[in-house]
Amino acid sequence: MNALQEGANPYHSQFIPLAELMLEVLKEKKFPKGREAQINFVADSLAGLGRVTPRLSRDICDRERAIEKKAHKIVRYEYYIECSCDYRGMSRDHACPKCGAKIVFEWVPIL
């Protein structure tokens, strides 16, 4: 409690209710050894803000990360082009598949 009052000032009032939960998390048998892993472990464990157990909170975080990883993403996009070599159709790797002329992207900044 003292560490939270001294080290988290002026936000200590938000962390004090979680003090017991923090101690519970820090005493878990599976608490990681590495610093980065410890930070992630504590963050995931406290994400439920005491409304769910630390274990369930970590499970929920893992589930949400898995959903995000599985989400579909555009990995490639091409354009319909009309090239000076008389090719008309879809580009390949942002270039004309017939002569290799590259598509020049000129980005105009929005003011």
NUMI-656906 format. One record per residue: residue number from 0; chain; x, y, z of N, C-alpha, C in turn. Coordinates in nm, 4 decimals, always signed. Layout:
N
node i NUM&ch A&nX X&nY Y&nZ Z&caX X&caY Y&caZ Z&cX X&cY Y&cZ Z .
...
END
This chain:
111
node i 0&ch A&nX +0.0830&nY -0.1181&nZ +0.0000&caX +0.0000&caY +0.0000&caZ +0.0000&cX +0.0882&cY +0.1254&cZ +0.0000 .
node i 1&ch A&nX +0.1955&nY +0.1213&nZ +0.0796&caX +0.2856&caY +0.2365&caZ +0.0855&cX +0.3509&cY +0.2617&cZ -0.0498 .
node i 2&ch A&nX +0.3925&nY +0.1544&nZ -0.1146&caX +0.4565&caY +0.1685&caZ -0.2456&cX +0.3606&cY +0.2323&cZ -0.3457 .
node i 3&ch A&nX +0.2350&nY +0.1942&nZ -0.3411&caX +0.1371&caY +0.2524&caZ -0.4322&cX +0.1122&cY +0.3995&cZ -0.3989 .
node i 4&ch A&nX +0.1059&nY +0.4314&nZ -0.2702&caX +0.0803&caY +0.5696&caZ -0.2303&cX +0.1969&cY +0.6608&cZ -0.2690 .
node i 5&ch A&nX +0.3184&nY +0.6110&nZ -0.2535&caX +0.4355&caY +0.6932&caZ -0.2832&cX +0.4707&cY +0.6935&cZ -0.4319 .
node i 6&ch A&nX +0.4639&nY +0.5758&nZ -0.4964&caX +0.5107&caY +0.5635&caZ -0.6337&cX +0.4080&cY +0.5944&cZ -0.7402 .
node i 7&ch A&nX +0.2792&nY +0.5913&nZ -0.7065&caX +0.1758&caY +0.6121&caZ -0.8085&cX +0.0994&cY +0.7420&cZ -0.7859 .
node i 8&ch A&nX +0.1594&nY +0.8335&nZ -0.7157&caX +0.0933&caY +0.9595&caZ -0.6887&cX +0.0781&cY +1.0379&cZ -0.8190 .
node i 9&ch A&nX -0.0274&nY +1.0971&nZ -0.8563&caX -0.1553&caY +1.1216&caZ -0.7919&cX -0.2615&cY +1.0165&cZ -0.8240 .
node i 10&ch A&nX -0.2230&nY +0.9056&nZ -0.8825&caX -0.3200&caY +0.8044&caZ -0.9246&cX -0.3366&cY +0.6920&cZ -0.8225 .
node i 11&ch A&nX -0.2731&nY +0.7054&nZ -0.7063&caX -0.2739&caY +0.5957&caZ -0.6092&cX -0.4142&cY +0.5581&cZ -0.5652 .
node i 12&ch A&nX -0.5081&nY +0.6507&nZ -0.5644&caX -0.6446&caY +0.6191&caZ -0.5207&cX -0.7111&cY +0.5177&cZ -0.6138 .
node i 13&ch A&nX -0.6683&nY +0.5132&nZ -0.7394&caX -0.7239&caY +0.4160&caZ -0.8334&cX -0.6617&cY +0.2777&cZ -0.8145 .
node i 14&ch A&nX -0.5375&nY +0.2728&nZ -0.7632&caX -0.4672&caY +0.1454&caZ -0.7494&cX -0.4844&cY +0.0808&cZ -0.6120 .
node i 15&ch A&nX -0.5145&nY +0.1588&nZ -0.5096&caX -0.5259&caY +0.1053&caZ -0.3734&cX -0.6270&cY -0.0091&cZ -0.3657 .
node i 16&ch A&nX -0.7461&nY +0.0006&nZ -0.4297&caX -0.8404&caY -0.1115&caZ -0.4224&cX -0.7856&cY -0.2421&cZ -0.4829 .
node i 17&ch A&nX -0.6850&nY -0.2306&nZ -0.5700&caX -0.6285&caY -0.3489&caZ -0.6352&cX -0.5066&cY -0.4041&cZ -0.5615 .
node i 18&ch A&nX -0.4700&nY -0.3459&nZ -0.4475&caX -0.3474&caY -0.3847&caZ -0.3771&cX -0.3474&cY -0.5320&cZ -0.3391 .
node i 19&ch A&nX -0.4569&nY -0.5809&nZ -0.2812&caX -0.4631&caY -0.7227&caZ -0.2419&cX -0.4550&cY -0.8133&cZ -0.3641 .
node i 20&ch A&nX -0.5222&nY -0.7727&nZ -0.4692&caX -0.5195&caY -0.8507&caZ -0.5928&cX -0.3778&cY -0.8545&cZ -0.6503 .
node i 21&ch A&nX -0.3066&nY -0.7429&nZ -0.6431&caX -0.1686&caY -0.7381&caZ -0.6921&cX -0.0797&cY -0.8343&cZ -0.6142 .
node i 22&ch A&nX -0.0951&nY -0.8363&nZ -0.4827&caX -0.0159&caY -0.9292&caZ -0.4009&cX -0.0473&cY -1.0735&cZ -0.4351 .
node i 23&ch A&nX -0.1743&nY -1.1016&nZ -0.4577&caX -0.2150&caY -1.2371&caZ -0.4956&cX -0.1483&cY -1.2791&cZ -0.6273 .
node i 24&ch A&nX -0.1453&nY -1.1875&nZ -0.7220&caX -0.0839&caY -1.2154&caZ -0.8523&cX +0.0664&cY -1.2362&cZ -0.8364 .
node i 25&ch A&nX +0.1312&nY -1.1516&nZ -0.7580&caX +0.2766&caY -1.1614&caZ -0.7402&cX +0.3187&cY -1.2889&cZ -0.6685 .
node i 26&ch A&nX +0.2296&nY -1.3494&nZ -0.5908&caX +0.2622&caY -1.4705&caZ -0.5159&cX +0.2269&cY -1.5988&cZ -0.5901 .
node i 27&ch A&nX +0.1731&nY -1.5877&nZ -0.7106&caX +0.1348&caY -1.7080&caZ -0.7851&cX +0.2573&cY -1.7928&cZ -0.8174 .
node i 28&ch A&nX +0.2369&nY -1.9249&nZ -0.8163&caX +0.3465&caY -2.0187&caZ -0.8423&cX +0.4019&cY -2.0044&cZ -0.9835 .
node i 29&ch A&nX +0.3164&nY -1.9696&nZ -1.0779&caX +0.3595&caY -1.9595&caZ -1.2179&cX +0.4028&cY -1.8182&cZ -1.2557 .
node i 30&ch A&nX +0.4354&nY -1.7351&nZ -1.1567&caX +0.4803&caY -1.5992&caZ -1.1862&cX +0.6119&cY -1.6068&cZ -1.2635 .
node i 31&ch A&nX +0.6186&nY -1.5423&nZ -1.3807&caX +0.7375&caY -1.5554&caZ -1.4666&cX +0.8630&cY -1.4913&cZ -1.4071 .
node i 32&ch A&nX +0.9781&nY -1.5305&nZ -1.4614&caX +1.1080&caY -1.4802&caZ -1.4135&cX +1.1533&cY -1.3552&cZ -1.4893 .
node i 33&ch A&nX +1.1280&nY -1.3497&nZ -1.6187&caX +1.1750&caY -1.2373&caZ -1.7005&cX +1.0940&cY -1.1108&cZ -1.6768 .
node i 34&ch A&nX +1.1602&nY -0.9973&nZ -1.6886&caX +1.0953&caY -0.8687&caZ -1.6599&cX +0.9775&cY -0.8405&cZ -1.7529 .
node i 35&ch A&nX +0.9976&nY -0.8562&nZ -1.8824&caX +0.8906&caY -0.8309&caZ -1.9790&cX +0.7730&cY -0.9250&cZ -1.9557 .
node i 36&ch A&nX +0.8031&nY -1.0517&nZ -1.9298&caX +0.6980&caY -1.1499&caZ -1.9029&cX +0.6231&cY -1.1153&cZ -1.7744 .
node i 37&ch A&nX +0.6952&nY -1.0664&nZ -1.6742&caX +0.6307&caY -1.0273&caZ -1.5486&cX +0.5345&cY -0.9109&cZ -1.5710 .
node i 38&ch A&nX +0.5775&nY -0.8132&nZ -1.6486&caX +0.4926&caY -0.6970&caZ -1.6771&cX +0.3643&cY -0.7413&cZ -1.7465 .
node i 39&ch A&nX +0.3770&nY -0.8255&nZ -1.8480&caX +0.2602&caY -0.8742&caZ -1.9214&cX +0.1703&cY -0.9594&cZ -1.8329 .
node i 40&ch A&nX +0.2316&nY -1.0426&nZ -1.7480&caX +0.1564&caY -1.1300&caZ -1.6585&cX +0.0721&cY -1.0462&cZ -1.5621 .
node i 41&ch A&nX +0.1328&nY -0.9459&nZ -1.5015&caX +0.0608&caY -0.8609&caZ -1.4065&cX -0.0485&cY -0.7824&cZ -1.4788 .
node i 42&ch A&nX -0.0164&nY -0.7269&nZ -1.5947&caX -0.1148&caY -0.6481&caZ -1.6697&cX -0.2352&cY -0.7333&cZ -1.7087 .
node i 43&ch A&nX -0.2103&nY -0.8526&nZ -1.7600&caX -0.3201&caY -0.9407&caZ -1.7988&cX -0.4001&cY -0.9861&cZ -1.6769 .
node i 44&ch A&nX -0.3324&nY -1.0122&nZ -1.5660&caX -0.3995&caY -1.0599&caZ -1.4449&cX -0.4889&cY -0.9525&cZ -1.3846 .
node i 45&ch A&nX -0.4462&nY -0.8266&nZ -1.3924&caX -0.5221&caY -0.7173&caZ -1.3312&cX -0.6230&cY -0.6542&cZ -1.4269 .
node i 46&ch A&nX -0.6242&nY -0.6978&nZ -1.5518&caX -0.7135&caY -0.6383&caZ -1.6508&cX -0.8603&cY -0.6550&cZ -1.6135 .
node i 47&ch A&nX -0.8928&nY -0.7577&nZ -1.5391&caX -1.0309&caY -0.7804&caZ -1.4963&cX -1.0728&cY -0.6930&cZ -1.3802 .
node i 48&ch A&nX -0.9790&nY -0.6156&nZ -1.3248&caX -1.0047&caY -0.5224&caZ -1.2149&cX -1.0745&cY -0.5868&cZ -1.0956 .
node i 49&ch A&nX -1.0470&nY -0.7159&nZ -1.0726&caX -1.1035&caY -0.7844&caZ -0.9580&cX -1.2436&cY -0.8371&cZ -0.9808 .
node i 50&ch A&nX -1.3026&nY -0.8076&nZ -1.0951&caX -1.4373&caY -0.8585&caZ -1.1253&cX -1.4334&cY -1.0065&cZ -1.1600 .
node i 51&ch A&nX -1.3189&nY -1.0506&nZ -1.2127&caX -1.2956&caY -1.1927&caZ -1.2402&cX -1.1627&cY -1.2296&cZ -1.1763 .
node i 52&ch A&nX -1.1371&nY -1.3566&nZ -1.1618&caX -1.0111&caY -1.4003&caZ -1.1017&cX -0.8950&cY -1.3649&cZ -1.1950 .
node i 53&ch A&nX -0.7743&nY -1.3521&nZ -1.1399&caX -0.6584&caY -1.3229&caZ -1.2253&cX -0.6387&cY -1.4274&cZ -1.3357 .
node i 54&ch A&nX -0.6622&nY -1.5547&nZ -1.3032&caX -0.6464&caY -1.6618&caZ -1.4022&cX -0.7446&cY -1.6431&cZ -1.5178 .
node i 55&ch A&nX -0.8706&nY -1.6164&nZ -1.4858&caX -0.9713&caY -1.5955&caZ -1.5896&cX -0.9403&cY -1.4701&cZ -1.6697 .
node i 56&ch A&nX -0.8899&nY -1.3671&nZ -1.6033&caX -0.8515&caY -1.2444&caZ -1.6720&cX -0.7430&cY -1.2725&cZ -1.7758 .
node i 57&ch A&nX -0.6415&nY -1.3533&nZ -1.7393&caX -0.5354&caY -1.3893&caZ -1.8353&cX -0.5924&cY -1.4714&cZ -1.9500 .
node i 58&ch A&nX -0.6850&nY -1.5625&nZ -1.9184&caX -0.7476&caY -1.6440&caZ -2.0231&cX -0.8254&cY -1.5573&cZ -2.1215 .
node i 59&ch A&nX -0.8966&nY -1.4592&nZ -2.0696&caX -0.9730&caY -1.3691&caZ -2.1563&cX -0.8784&cY -1.2910&cZ -2.2469 .
node i 60&ch A&nX -0.7694&nY -1.2410&nZ -2.1911&caX -0.6707&caY -1.1670&caZ -2.2716&cX -0.6125&cY -1.2558&cZ -2.3807 .
node i 61&ch A&nX -0.5798&nY -1.3806&nZ -2.3459&caX -0.5255&caY -1.4742&caZ -2.4448&cX -0.6268&cY -1.5015&cZ -2.5553 .
node i 62&ch A&nX -0.7531&nY -1.5200&nZ -2.5167&caX -0.8586&caY -1.5462&caZ -2.6145&cX -0.8736&cY -1.4284&cZ -2.7110 .
node i 63&ch A&nX -0.8716&nY -1.3072&nZ -2.6579&caX -0.8869&caY -1.1893&caZ -2.7423&cX -0.7679&cY -1.1726&cZ -2.8372 .
node i 64&ch A&nX -0.6475&nY -1.2030&nZ -2.7894&caX -0.5291&caY -1.1952&caZ -2.8771&cX -0.5387&cY -1.2983&cZ -2.9890 .
node i 65&ch A&nX -0.5890&nY -1.4180&nZ -2.9562&caX -0.6032&caY -1.5229&caZ -3.0577&cX -0.7041&cY -1.4810&cZ -3.1640 .
node i 66&ch A&nX -0.8128&nY -1.4181&nZ -3.1218&caX -0.9135&caY -1.3702&caZ -3.2170&cX -0.8523&cY -1.2646&cZ -3.3084 .
node i 67&ch A&nX -0.7742&nY -1.1753&nZ -3.2507&caX -0.7102&caY -1.0693&caZ -3.3289&cX -0.6112&cY -1.1272&cZ -3.4297 .
node i 68&ch A&nX -0.5371&nY -1.2314&nZ -3.3888&caX -0.4404&caY -1.2941&caZ -3.4796&cX -0.5099&cY -1.3615&cZ -3.5964 .
node i 69&ch A&nX -0.6271&nY -1.4219&nZ -3.5704&caX -0.6990&caY -1.4953&caZ -3.6738&cX -0.7760&cY -1.4041&cZ -3.7684 .
node i 70&ch A&nX -0.7913&nY -1.2779&nZ -3.7325&caX -0.8690&caY -1.1859&caZ -3.8152&cX -0.8066&cY -1.1757&cZ -3.9542 .
node i 71&ch A&nX -0.8922&nY -1.1714&nZ -4.0522&caX -0.8438&caY -1.1629&caZ -4.1897&cX -0.7848&cY -1.0250&cZ -4.2173 .
node i 72&ch A&nX -0.6775&nY -1.0256&nZ -4.2924&caX -0.6094&caY -0.9020&caZ -4.3291&cX -0.5791&cY -0.9062&cZ -4.4782 .
node i 73&ch A&nX -0.5758&nY -0.7913&nZ -4.5389&caX -0.5366&caY -0.7846&caZ -4.6795&cX -0.3850&cY -0.7987&cZ -4.6847 .
node i 74&ch A&nX -0.3383&nY -0.9009&nZ -4.7525&caX -0.1946&caY -0.9249&caZ -4.7612&cX -0.1373&cY -0.8803&cZ -4.8957 .
node i 75&ch A&nX -0.2255&nY -0.8527&nZ -4.9900&caX -0.1791&caY -0.8086&caZ -5.1207&cX -0.2941&cY -0.7370&cZ -5.1897 .
node i 76&ch A&nX -0.2643&nY -0.6278&nZ -5.2553&caX -0.3662&caY -0.5601&caZ -5.3342&cX -0.3042&cY -0.5155&cZ -5.4653 .
node i 77&ch A&nX -0.3812&nY -0.5257&nZ -5.5689&caX -0.3355&caY -0.4897&caZ -5.7023&cX -0.4377&cY -0.3965&cZ -5.7663 .
node i 78&ch A&nX -0.4013&nY -0.3406&nZ -5.8794&caX -0.4845&caY -0.2428&caZ -5.9472&cX -0.5108&cY -0.2853&cZ -6.0906 .
node i 79&ch A&nX -0.6250&nY -0.2393&nZ -6.1429&caX -0.6514&caY -0.2533&caZ -6.2852&cX -0.5732&cY -0.1415&cZ -6.3535 .
node i 80&ch A&nX -0.4928&nY -0.1767&nZ -6.4529&caX -0.4080&caY -0.0761&caZ -6.5181&cX -0.4277&cY -0.0783&cZ -6.6692 .
node i 81&ch A&nX -0.3954&nY +0.0343&nZ -6.7297&caX -0.3846&caY +0.0452&caZ -6.8750&cX -0.2453&cY +0.0991&cZ -6.9009 .
node i 82&ch A&nX -0.1572&nY +0.0173&nZ -6.9572&caX -0.0161&caY +0.0516&caZ -6.9738&cX +0.0106&cY +0.1039&cZ -7.1151 .
node i 83&ch A&nX +0.1190&nY +0.1782&nZ -7.1297&caX +0.1586&caY +0.2308&caZ -7.2605&cX +0.2014&cY +0.1194&cZ -7.3563 .
node i 84&ch A&nX +0.2272&nY -0.0008&nZ -7.3047&caX +0.2624&caY -0.1145&caZ -7.3915&cX +0.1373&cY -0.1860&cZ -7.4428 .
node i 85&ch A&nX +0.0200&nY -0.1252&nZ -7.4224&caX -0.1102&caY -0.1748&caZ -7.4664&cX -0.1670&cY -0.2850&cZ -7.3773 .
node i 86&ch A&nX -0.1043&nY -0.3124&nZ -7.2633&caX -0.1611&caY -0.4110&caZ -7.1707&cX -0.2743&cY -0.3456&cZ -7.0932 .
node i 87&ch A&nX -0.3832&nY -0.4184&nZ -7.0803&caX -0.4963&caY -0.3753&caZ -6.9984&cX -0.5370&cY -0.4930&cZ -6.9114 .
node i 88&ch A&nX -0.5372&nY -0.4699&nZ -6.7820&caX -0.5752&caY -0.5762&caZ -6.6893&cX -0.5188&cY -0.5504&cZ -6.5506 .
node i 89&ch A&nX -0.5115&nY -0.6539&nZ -6.4703&caX -0.4640&caY -0.6410&caZ -6.3333&cX -0.3119&cY -0.6305&cZ -6.3301 .
node i 90&ch A&nX -0.2644&nY -0.5439&nZ -6.2425&caX -0.1194&caY -0.5312&caZ -6.2260&cX -0.0678&cY -0.6502&cZ -6.1462 .
node i 91&ch A&nX +0.0620&nY -0.6687&nZ -6.1479&caX +0.1262&caY -0.7759&caZ -6.0713&cX +0.2413&cY -0.7125&cZ -5.9954 .
node i 92&ch A&nX +0.2394&nY -0.7222&nZ -5.8624&caX +0.3401&caY -0.6584&caZ -5.7775&cX +0.3523&cY -0.5093&cZ -5.8077 .
node i 93&ch A&nX +0.2374&nY -0.4452&nZ -5.8306&caX +0.2290&caY -0.3015&caZ -5.8580&cX +0.3095&cY -0.2628&cZ -5.9809 .
node i 94&ch A&nX +0.3035&nY -0.3473&nZ -6.0822&caX +0.3726&caY -0.3205&caZ -6.2088&cX +0.2962&cY -0.3887&cZ -6.3217 .
node i 95&ch A&nX +0.3282&nY -0.3483&nZ -6.4411&caX +0.2680&caY -0.4107&caZ -6.5588&cX +0.3292&cY -0.5495&cZ -6.5758 .
node i 96&ch A&nX +0.2478&nY -0.6548&nZ -6.5841&caX +0.3051&caY -0.7887&caZ -6.5995&cX +0.3682&cY -0.8106&cZ -6.7368 .
node i 97&ch A&nX +0.3334&nY -0.7269&nZ -6.8353&caX +0.3860&caY -0.7445&caZ -6.9705&cX +0.5233&cY -0.6792&cZ -6.9855 .
node i 98&ch A&nX +0.5372&nY -0.5520&nZ -6.9451&caX +0.6641&caY -0.4825&caZ -6.9663&cX +0.7381&cY -0.4484&cZ -6.8375 .
node i 99&ch A&nX +0.6730&nY -0.4625&nZ -6.7232&caX +0.7394&caY -0.4377&caZ -6.5950&cX +0.7359&cY -0.2940&cZ -6.5474 .
node i 100&ch A&nX +0.6651&nY -0.2046&nZ -6.6180&caX +0.6562&caY -0.0643&caZ -6.5756&cX +0.5891&cY -0.0583&cZ -6.4383 .
node i 101&ch A&nX +0.6523&nY +0.0116&nZ -6.3456&caX +0.6033&caY +0.0206&caZ -6.2078&cX +0.4949&cY +0.1266&cZ -6.1946 .
node i 102&ch A&nX +0.4020&nY +0.1033&nZ -6.1029&caX +0.3021&caY +0.2037&caZ -6.0679&cX +0.3683&cY +0.3007&cZ -5.9717 .
node i 103&ch A&nX +0.3595&nY +0.4298&nZ -6.0033&caX +0.4181&caY +0.5321&caZ -5.9173&cX +0.3068&cY +0.5860&cZ -5.8271 .
node i 104&ch A&nX +0.3274&nY +0.5733&nZ -5.6974&caX +0.2296&caY +0.6228&caZ -5.6010&cX +0.2722&cY +0.7627&cZ -5.5579 .
node i 105&ch A&nX +0.1898&nY +0.8591&nZ -5.5874&caX +0.2169&caY +0.9960&caZ -5.5464&cX +0.1140&cY +1.0322&cZ -5.4413 .
node i 106&ch A&nX +0.1583&nY +1.0373&nZ -5.3172&caX +0.0677&caY +1.0654&caZ -5.2068&cX +0.0608&cY +1.2154&cZ -5.1864 .
node i 107&ch A&nX -0.0586&nY +1.2652&nZ -5.1830&caX -0.0808&caY +1.4079&caZ -5.1599&cX -0.1220&cY +1.4240&cZ -5.0141 .
node i 108&ch A&nX -0.0463&nY +1.5031&nZ -4.9356&caX -0.0845&caY +1.5196&caZ -4.7956&cX -0.2165&cY +1.5929&cZ -4.7808 .
node i 109&ch A&nX -0.2950&nY +1.5507&nZ -4.6832&caX -0.4224&caY +1.6154&caZ -4.6542&cX -0.3955&cY +1.7306&cZ -4.5594 .
node i 110&ch A&nX -0.4385&nY +1.8468&nZ -4.5959&caX -0.4153&caY +1.9659&caZ -4.5122&cX -0.5295&cY +1.9909&cZ -4.4193 .
END
